[in-house]
Amino acid sequence: MKTFHIEKPDENLRPSIIDKINNLTKPKGSLGRLEEIALQIALIQQTLTPALHKPVTERSDLATTEQFPSWRGRRQLPLPTAWFRTENRRRRRGL
């Protein structure tokens, strides 16, 4: 079993990170939750210029090929989009 030694991030960097986020070319706070996530990532990486390499997202709202077998080989779409497209096809076909 792997053991991990996780240290609490140095909070002394927090004001500098917040200042950098707030002084980007955008209205202050306009990115909402994204700014909070950027702050967390910067604190974890202990840098003013955080980077994500090969980020992995977990999306439960993506339509899968199990739900729509005819989509095999196509890119996944968010479920609301998938639902609307399917409904439009049914309406056009008179189903």
Wavefront OBJ file of the C-alpha trace (Angstrom):
o trace
v 0.000 0.000 0.000
v 1.309 3.439 -0.898
v 1.748 5.968 1.828
v 1.541 9.659 1.163
v 3.034 12.566 3.028
v 0.852 15.549 2.248
v 1.806 18.875 3.720
v -0.508 21.839 4.110
v 0.220 24.513 1.467
v 2.080 27.619 2.598
v -0.661 30.239 3.085
v 1.844 33.120 2.782
v 1.466 32.871 -0.991
v -2.348 33.322 -0.890
v -2.432 37.181 -1.030
v -0.060 37.231 -4.008
v -2.117 34.640 -5.884
v -5.389 36.471 -5.205
v -3.798 39.747 -6.321
v -2.621 38.138 -9.561
v -6.057 36.608 -10.259
v -7.823 39.912 -9.542
v -5.489 41.927 -11.778
v -5.898 39.838 -14.920
v -7.548 41.504 -17.912
v -11.105 40.807 -16.781
v -13.599 42.268 -14.330
v -12.762 41.311 -10.735
v -14.609 38.136 -9.719
v -16.157 37.639 -13.158
v -14.989 34.032 -13.483
v -16.607 32.976 -10.191
v -15.900 29.349 -9.284
v -13.078 29.149 -11.808
v -11.140 31.759 -9.815
v -11.586 29.691 -6.641
v -10.276 26.603 -8.414
v -7.312 28.559 -9.826
v -6.475 29.727 -6.300
v -6.597 26.153 -4.975
v -4.374 24.848 -7.766
v -1.868 27.675 -7.308
v -1.729 27.017 -3.558
v -1.248 23.286 -4.081
v 1.525 23.882 -6.630
v 2.950 26.778 -4.571
v 3.364 29.025 -7.596
v 1.912 32.181 -9.115
v 1.736 30.460 -12.499
v 0.005 27.092 -11.976
v -0.275 24.634 -14.839
v -2.337 21.513 -15.438
v -0.798 18.830 -17.600
v -3.216 16.188 -18.892
v -6.131 17.248 -16.674
v -8.830 14.664 -16.068
v -12.427 15.686 -15.618
v -15.236 13.540 -14.376
v -18.459 14.408 -16.174
v -21.570 12.523 -15.236
v -23.645 14.609 -17.638
v -22.036 13.250 -20.798
v -24.041 10.998 -23.054
v -22.348 7.670 -23.608
v -22.427 5.202 -26.460
v -24.292 2.805 -24.144
v -27.197 5.264 -24.050
v -26.956 6.039 -27.773
v -25.345 3.060 -29.585
v -25.542 4.803 -32.962
v -23.039 7.365 -31.664
v -20.115 4.963 -31.567
v -16.985 6.719 -32.813
v -18.450 10.195 -32.316
v -17.471 12.653 -29.636
v -19.563 12.757 -26.486
v -22.092 15.532 -25.940
v -23.576 16.886 -22.724
v -26.826 15.062 -21.971
v -29.138 18.059 -22.452
v -27.694 18.532 -25.949
v -27.939 14.820 -26.648
v -31.535 14.709 -25.449
v -32.583 17.670 -27.607
v -30.915 16.202 -30.679
v -32.594 12.853 -30.110
v -35.984 14.474 -29.557
v -35.613 16.568 -32.718
v -34.776 13.468 -34.744
v -37.838 11.669 -33.363
v -40.101 14.609 -34.177
v -38.766 14.834 -37.726
v -39.360 11.121 -38.251
v -42.814 11.287 -36.687
v -41.969 8.938 -33.816
l 1 2 3 4 5 6 7 8 9 10 11 12 13 14 15 16 17 18 19 20 21 22 23 24 25 26 27 28 29 30 31 32 33 34 35 36 37 38 39 40 41 42 43 44 45 46 47 48 49 50 51 52 53 54 55 56 57 58 59 60 61 62 63 64 65 66 67 68 69 70 71 72 73 74 75 76 77 78 79 80 81 82 83 84 85 86 87 88 89 90 91 92 93 94 95
